[in-house]
Amino acid sequence: ARILVADLAEAGLVAIHQPASGGESGNQPDVTLLERVLSGLRKL
């Protein structure tokens, strides 16, 4: 998945943003965001 995303980013098809540091959830991923990404992938 990392290679695919890196290739998409290199082609300018996706934008990669670093998570804000010191957030309320610490180093845990945002579950809502992950669910939205999964939903989008399923629609492909």
C-alpha positions in Angstrom: 0.0 0.0 0.0 2.9 2.4 0.8 4.4 1.9 -2.6 1.1 2.5 -4.3 0.4 5.7 -2.4 4.0 6.9 -3.0 3.6 6.3 -6.7 0.2 8.1 -6.7 1.7 11.0 -4.8 4.7 11.2 -7.2 2.2 11.4 -10.1 0.4 14.2 -8.3 -2.8 12.2 -7.9 -3.0 12.3 -4.1 -1.7 14.7 -1.5 0.0 13.4 1.7 -0.3 15.4 4.9 1.5 14.7 8.1 -0.8 14.3 11.2 -0.7 17.1 13.7 1.6 16.3 16.5 0.4 16.2 20.1 -3.2 15.6 19.2 -5.7 14.4 21.7 -5.5 10.8 20.4 -1.7 10.7 20.8 -0.2 8.4 18.2 -3.4 6.5 17.5 -4.9 6.8 14.0 -8.1 8.7 13.6 -10.7 5.9 13.3 -13.2 8.1 11.4 -10.6 9.0 8.8 -9.6 5.3 8.4 -13.3 4.3 8.0 -13.7 7.0 5.3 -10.6 5.8 3.4 -11.8 2.2 3.6 -15.3 3.2 2.3 -13.7 5.1 -0.6 -11.5 2.1 -1.5 -14.5 -0.2 -1.5 -16.2 2.1 -4.0 -13.4 1.7 -6.5 
